[in-house]
Amino acid sequence: MKLPSFLASRFVAGETLETALPVLDQLNADGLHVALDKLGEHVHDREVANAARDTYIDLVRTLAERRTDGLRNRISIKLSMMGQLIDEDFCLDNLRQLLEVAAEEDIFVRLDMEGSDLTQSTLDLFEAAYDDFPNHVGPVLQAMLRRTERDVDRMCELGASVRLCKGAYAEPEAIAYQDMGQIRERYIDYMERLLQHTEYSGIATHDDNIIEATKAFADRRDIDPDTFEFQMLYGLRRDTQRQMARDGYNMMVYVPYGTEWFPYFTRRLREKKENILFVLKALLKS
């Protein structure tokens, strides 16, 4: 499916790395950190998985060549792109090959969290690699999942860097909280634990209640703003991102690119009604 230009300009930085790099440069010029994500998921072919590994390795080297002092650019990956659904040992070997290059180039690799059917596998693969690459790999945890409390405790025990988000996947009530107030309450509790016990975790949210709660907690506990970061998605709350950077907070922007944009885009629509309104307005104008 060809990526319509109005979607590319809002949520996805084009279909190729060449189109994404100018976006990275502009965000960096505004004092924002960037996580690049080559879109794709659920690979079932070993050759395709190995090609994804090689693409990620090339992306790490590209970021290292474009390193900007004071900015923590990194990549974000899905393990299901590198063979997780084929064989976990095969996937782990691919992950280790990627992390060896990431460690050499000093580029961090974030392991995106997918649906709950892959949560345990993703965390198992993370821990299998973590001891050898503690400064260059970290997972994502979703506050909406009921299991996340024990996963947060484990990451605090390890001192690992975590990206904490609410969660964008549709999950049943037995697995995930459904009430947004309850999800927000869980999120704030997990945020407080992570800021105290992990290394440079990311508070990934567009929710002003959570943003203000994070700032207030860091102030109360005298937590240095340079020891954590806020994170937002490319195309959302652009002015807020830049204002928070001017206010002295680390702000990272998650920048996806690639042709396999549809699953990512539909998850963005489920997250916020404002995103649906944006698309409808763009369609009416086209």
Secondary structure, DSSP 8 states (H G I E B T S, - for coil): ----HHHHTTT---SSHHHHHHHHHHHHHTT-EEEEEE-------HHHHHHHHHHHHHHHHHHHHT--TT---EEEE-GGGTTTTT-HHHHHHHHHHHHHHHHHHT-EEEE----GGGHHHHHHHHHHHHTT-TTTEEEEEETTBTTHHHHHHHHHHHT---EEE---S---TTTB---HHHHHHHHHHHHHHHHHHSSS-EEE---HHHHHHHHHHHHHTT--GGG-EEEEETTSSHHHHHHHHHTT--EEEEEEESS--HHHHHHHHHH-HHHHHHHHHHHHH-
